């Protein structure tokens, strides 16, 4: 019998969301880390990844297969929170003696909302490993940092737990608890299959108003390059993985570590293809060259806007010149660029959107992603929008990067959504772009990948 059941809810995309055509399905690394940590402490753990298994909430009883865990942990982002509440209701009816715990970004920033539900017994705010261990070991809830709970009809929020500073003290994620054959990368983001995502850091050096920023602490923490190499070897030898996608907010934040990691790949002659996310102010030519030599084939930069004032409004902390330089250097060493932009930022106008689109065309990355700006709860942007009366809805199912949930005074929401659906065709149907793609095709597999990527980007919901 298991002690802990961990559940990753499915997304459930709304109509009009381009991501349901091109999105990835990657492992819930937070749950896998918690699972490994609790197993190391002697507990029996099971993970149900509903997104990967394509499970509906009503199918959970069959998936649980008669297990009666003492604790059930459900992770939730803003877009999955409604599904998480539905799952909690079903499981509380099925397993009334199990304690149901909600964790993840959304419960961290809105624990009162979560605990308004009678089906939720506890909320874990921030990192979950140590807080969940304390709870499962039977410690008094009032003495557990990072925990929120109900007591005598009141909601109690204990002080935050300090972040885990040395990530090497944590075991590698419990991949053996996950349906590894169910995961796949986003269209256009990979070179080899099978591909899997891993995390090298926690935290981000940026302080953008649209991001959670401080949720995992202001200080960026990292796993040592040698530990990453060990984990990658395990994934290659055990699961046949040929490519790694680093899902860190800013993989290149500590360039010394990136160079050490790349050097280890070369030293140990590891035949690996990999990609990562980066800020445009965290790369240089020397590091990029070493990354390329070690197998990095793509970097995604969060450029966000082609308008300097908009970048200031969202406290991006970067400039258009830095974006131009980072993209130029990345292309120079032979690494593909994936650039991400947002439409509908504070201060957005028709003119600023047009500047963003033109800037994207001028940068001419291999892939371009456009999202609608979404002020997630707990961010500075959400606070700004709510205080100024710009928030048009708190229907969390619309917080999916493809629906406008702010009514900005500078541009109509309908115009932003129109640009969102037009901009992909503007970028991907350029004759120069299509020709470049054709000339880069060197195999039938390459042709199939490029066609799927292009068609996926162009399809509307």
N, C-alpha and C positions, 0 to 999 in steps of 0.2 A: 504494500500500500504506500502511496506517495504522501509526503508531508506538505508539499507545496505544488500548486498548479499555477502556472504562469500563462497568461493569454494575451495575444496580440490581435486586437480587433481589425476587421477589414475596413477599407476606406469607404467605398460606395460613392463613386464620382457622380456629380450632377451633370445634367445636359449642358453642353457648351464648354466643357473642360477638355482641352486638348490633351491633357496628361493621360486620359484613359486610353488614348491611342498609342502613346509613346513611352509611358511610364515603365519603370523597372519594378521588380519585386525582389527586394533584398532582405537579408535576415534581420530580425529585431535584435540588434547587438546589445542593447541595454538589458533586455530580458536574458539573453544568452550569458552576459557577464554576471548578472545576479544568480542565474542558475548554476553557473560554475562555482561561484563564491559559496553558495549554500551547500552544494554537493561537497565541496572541500571541507565544510564544517560538519559533515556527516548526515545531512538531510537528503531525502529522496525527492527529486524534482521532476516534473513533467512540463513541457512547453507545448501549447497548441497555437500555432501560427495560422489564424483564420484567414489572413490575407493570402498567404501562400497556398493554403489548402482550399481556398475559395469556399469557406464554410459560412452558412447563414446562422444567425443566432439560434434559431430553432433546431439546428442540427447539432448543437453542442452536447446535449445529453448522450447522444450516440458516440460522439468523439471522446467523451470522458470515460465511457466504457465501465461504468460501475465504480470508479474510484471515489473515495470520500476523503479528500485532502483536508487537513486542519486549516490551511490557509489557501486563499485564492488571490493571486495578484494580477490585476489588469492594468496594462499601460495605456495611456491615452494622450493623443495630441488634440488640438482644438477640432480638427476635421473629423476625428474618430470618437470624440467624447460622447456623442449621442448613441453610437453603437455600443460604447462601453457601458453606458447606463442601462441599455436594453439587456446586455449580457449579464450585468450584475443582478438585474431583476429576475431573469430566468434562473440564474444559479442560486440565488437566495431561496427561491421557491423549491428548487431541486435539492439543494444541500443546505438546509437552514442552520446546521451546526458549524458550517465552515465560516471562518472570518474572511470577509471580502475586503481587499485592500486596493485602493486606486493609486497609481503613481504615474509619472511622466510629466510632460511640460504643463499641460492644462490644469491638472489637479494641483501642481506646484504653485501656480499663480492664482488659481481660483478654488482653494480648498473648501471655502464655505459653500460654494455652489454644489460641490461634490457631496459634502456631508449633509446637505439638505435632503438627500435621498436616503430613505431608511434602509436601502439595500447595501449601502457602503458603510463598513465598520470603521475603517481607518483610511487616512490619506498620508502618503509619504511625499514630502516636499524635498526636491533636489535628488541627489544620488541615493540609490536605493539599497546598495549592498549591506552596509553596516546597520542601517535603521531596520531593515527587514530581519536581519539576524537577531537584533535585540528583541524584536517582537516575537519571533519564533522561539527564542530561548526563554520566553516567559517573563521578561522584565516588566516592571510596572510601567504602563504607558506614560505616566506623568514624568518619568525619568528618561524618556527616549528622545533625544534631539532629532529634529526633522519630522516629527510625527504630529498629525492633527487628528482629533477624535472628538466624540461626544461624551459628555459627563454631566449627569444631573440636568439634562435638557439644554446644556450649553455646549458650544463648539470651542474646544481648546486647541490652541496652536503653540506647541512647544518651540523653544528657540531653534534656529537653523543649526544643522550639523555642519561643522567645518568640512570642506571638500577633502577627498583623499589626495594627498600631495604626491605620494610615490605610487604611480600607477603600476609599477612593476611588482608591487605586493599583491596585486590581483591576479588570479589565474586567467589564462586565455579563455575566451568565450566558449560555452558548452555547445560546440557545433554538433556534437553527437545527439543532442536533444532536438535538433531542427530537421525539417524535411529538405535536406540539402539539394535534392534533385529538382526542387520546385522553384529555385531562385534564378532570376535572369536580369540582365542589365537593360537600361533604357536604350532605345534605338539610337544608333549613331555614337554611342558612348564607349564602345568596346572594339577591340581588335581580334581577340581570341575568345573562344568558349571552351569549357565553362568558366564563368566569371563570378566572383564573389566580392562583397565589400567588407572592409575591416576599418577599425579606428586606431589611429596612432596617438591622438591627443584628446584632451577634454578642455573646453574653453576656447576663446577667440580673442585676439588682440584688438579687434574692432569694437566700436561703441555705436553702431548704426541704430537709429531710432526704431527701425522695423524688426530688430532682432532681440532675442531674449537676453543677450549680453551677459549679465551677471548671474544668470541662473546656476551655472556650473562654476561660479567663482571668477573673479577678475584676472586671476593668474592662470596662464595657460600651462597645463600639465601634460607630460608626454611619457609614452612608453619608450624604453630604450630601443635603439635600432637592432641590437642583438636579439631582444625578445620578439620584435616584429619578424625578423628573419626566421626565428624558430617556429613561429605561428604559421608563416607562409609555407615553410617546408612541410609542416603537418598537413596543411590544406592541399598542397600539391600531391603529396604521397598518399594521403588517405582518401581524398575526394577528387583527385584528378584536376584540380584547379589550374588553369593556364593564365588567368589574368586576375589582378587585384585592382579594385577601385577603392581608393581611400576616401571615406566620407567625412573626414574632418572638415570643420568650417574653413580652416586655413592650414592645410598640410605643411605649407612652406613657412610658417610663422617663425620657426627656429631653424635657420638655414644650416647651422652646424650639424644638426641632427639629420637633415635631409641629405647632406653630403656624406655623412657617415653611413647612413642607410644605403645610399647608392653605391658607395665604395664596397660595402659588404656584399652586395649582389654581384658586383664584378669580381671581387676576390674569390667568392665561392662558386662562381660560374653558374649562377641560377638563371635558367632560361625562363624569364618572367616578363610579361607585358603588364603595364600598370598605368593608372591615371589618378588625378587628384584635383582638389579644389584649391584655389589660391586667391589672395588679394594681389592687386596689381603693384602694390608697394612692398612686396615681400620676395621678389625674385631678382636675380642678377645673371649676367651672361655665364659666369663660371659655374654657378649652381645648375642652371638650365642645361648646359652642355653635359655635365655629369649625370643629371637625371635622364637625359636622352640616351646616353651611352648605357645606362643601367636598365633601359627598357621602358621608360615613361613615353607614352605615345600621345597623350592628350592632357591638357590642363583646362579646367573651367575657371574663368575669372568672373567674379561678380562686379560687372562694370556699373550696372543699375541705370545710369542715365547718360545722355549726351549733352546735358546742360549743367554748367558749373554751379548755378544757383540751386538747382534741384539737389545736387550732390551735397551742398552745404545744408540744405533744409533737412536732409535725412542723416546728417552727421557721418557721411561715409568716410571722410578723412582721406580721400584720394582725389586726384585731379584727372582731367581728360588727357593731359600730357603724360601722366604716369601710365594711364591705360594704353595710350598709343605706344609708349616705349616698351611696356611689358609684352604686348601683342607682337610688336616688331621683333624683339629678341627671341620670343618663343618660336615664332615662325622661322627665324634665322637658323636656329639649331635643329629644326626639323620636327618639332613637336606641334601637333594640331592644337588649335585654340577653339574652345567652346566658350562663348561669351553670353552672360545672362543679363537681361535688362528688365526693368519694372516700369509699367505704365500706370499712371494715376497717383503719383507721389504728391505730398503737400506742395502747393504752389504750381502744380502742373497746369499747363495751358496747351492749346492747339499747337502753338509755336514750339514749346519745349518738347512735346511728343515728336513733332516733325524733326527737330534737331536730334533727338535720340535715334530715330529711325535712320536718319542720314549718317549719324556717327557709326551705327552698326554696319551700314553698307560700306562706309569708308574703311573701317577696321577689317572688314571682309574675313571674319573667322571661318573656320571649317564648319562649325555649327553655331547657331544663334538661338537662344531661348528667350522668349518674352513672356512675362507673367504680369498679372494685374496686382498692383500693390495691395497687400493685405495687412492691416494693423492687428496683429494677434494680441489677445489679452496678455497683460504683463509687460508689454513693450511701451516705450516712450510714445510711439506713434498712436497706440490705442488710447493712452491717457490723453494725449493731445486732441484726438478726434472726439472723444467722449466729452471732455471738458468744454469744447467749442461747439458742440452740437452737430458735428459732421458725421457721426456714426449713424448709418442708416438702418442697421439691423444687428441684432445679436443672435441671429440664427446661425449657429456654428457650422451647419452643413454648407453654408455659402462661403466659408473662409477657406477656399480651396485654390487660391491664386488665379482664378479665372472668372470671378464675379466681383463687381465693384460693391464694396460694403461701406464706402464713405461717399457722402455728397459734398464734394469740394466746391468752394465758392468760385473757383477759377475756370472750371470746365464741367460740362454735363457728364454724368456717369454713363449715359448711353453712348456718348462719343468715345469714351475710353474703351468700352466694350467693343464698339465698332472697329477701332484701331487694333484691338487685340486679335480680332478674327481676320483682319486684312493683312497685318504685318508679316505673317508667316509666308503668305503668297508673294508679297513684295520682296522678301529676302530670298526665298528658295526657288522662285521661278525666273530668276535672272539668267539669261543665256550664258553669261560668263561663269556663273556658279555651276550650272549644269554641265558645261563643257569641262570645267576643272574636275568635277566628279568623274566624268567619263574617262578622262585621261589618267586618273589615279587608279582605275580598276585594273587589277592584274590577275584576277582569278574569277571563276564562277561564283565562289563564295563571296568575294568582294562585291560582285555585281548584285547579288541577292541582298546583302547587308545594306548597300547604298540605296537600292530601290525601296526596301522596307522603311529605311530612315526617311527618305524624301517623301514617300506617300503618307507616312505617319504624321509628319509635320504639317502636311497640306490638308489633311482631312479635318473637317469640322465635326463637332459632335452631332 
